[in-house]
């Protein structure tokens, strides 16, 4: 039976400083909704911030791709018999996203407008009606989605909330799971260790313990049980097996949108597999049963997360349904863009060997004022960098007084005294011809005081493009070039 009363459209407001993916589906009604929120730095000029998307009756699973700070109008069709269920599914997802954001461990900030970019906000929430209703294609090119995966995995917080604990049937999940796994393996290659492995083989000479029942008249071989020091440990065989499954696109659907993402995962897995060529793979079921309850020794603890992801890959967690009252679990994977930007600013300096700390705390003098803040980055214990994920100023005088006073307060209260205080803004233009140029905003400003001078520097750092993030050589070049630019302006 078709709906007689058309549903009112839903307006969704995308966060101005949160990126990620979310998905929710109902097996009972055969519908689903997925959304990917891309960085605003990647928005093509042809894509409007206010867009209208129709969720037609022929479309059981709606995929929406948008950019930070977008407003999306979802229109339900009057002749769609499932429009009410689609609306309820959407409301359920937004409720869970709001709860997820409230549970996220974020830094404490003021409620002032200047610090709004640091607040932990839901990925999407209810928006307001807008007059401009442009019909637009909501699908980005595959390279952008691949770049988003690189951002979420490379700069996401591995130790805290928003890890992939909620499994769903979303097509987003399995490629992201694969991406996390290959990234984790690559970062742990230095921890590959040999180990003693018990083997049982037919040999022409005795080695280890002889199996007496294998002794036969006129036979030139006997069966022996012995320990061999090799890479064929159960741990490394699990990793090798999971890499082979990623290279096979295990559990990944045939959605054309994820073709480029899956190809990137496949190439990475094949490259890592060549590095581990001496480690044989095993039966996925057998190695899973052997390793699912193993407690790793201290020497193998760096592999703990990779083991968990490998077991999830074998189980195809991204393709299994967990049914609760006819609905699957939601998948919410969101990251604060401000925190990602902070790590992105640190990456070039760390690449060039500088000591970059994120553990600095503001002096206790501020705590009593209810204004406790965490210093973004302390470089070589002498330079403070505060990453500002918001529209950059065109000149130094355009920087808000709150931002400037905050930084000069650091210069007076911080111990030891910083030599320079730096405000780092993203340069949003996608300039492929000059993707690595770091630019100063005006000339550095000096502020004198009883404790000496301190120099305030504001700069624009290019936000890496999807192609820069996806290609290892381009990413290395971005870090080296941007790091050199940062050194030139703040280390002199």
Beta strands, then each sheet from edge to edge (+ up, - down):
strand 1: 10-14
strand 2: 18-26
strand 3: 31-38
strand 4: 50-55
strand 5: 61-67
strand 6: 71-76
strand 7: 124-126
strand 8: 134-135
strand 9: 195-203
strand 10: 209-210
strand 11: 222-230
strand 12: 323-324
strand 13: 327-328
strand 14: 331-336
strand 15: 356-357
strand 16: 377-379
strand 17: 383-388
strand 18: 420-427
strand 19: 439-440
strand 20: 445-447
strand 21: 454-462
sheet 1: 7+ 1- 6+ 4+ 8+
sheet 2: 5+ 3+ 2- 14+
sheet 3: 9+ 11- 10+
sheet 4: 12+ 13-
sheet 5: 15+ 16- 17+ 18+ 21+ 19-
sheet 6: 15+ 16- 17+ 18+ 21+ 20-
end
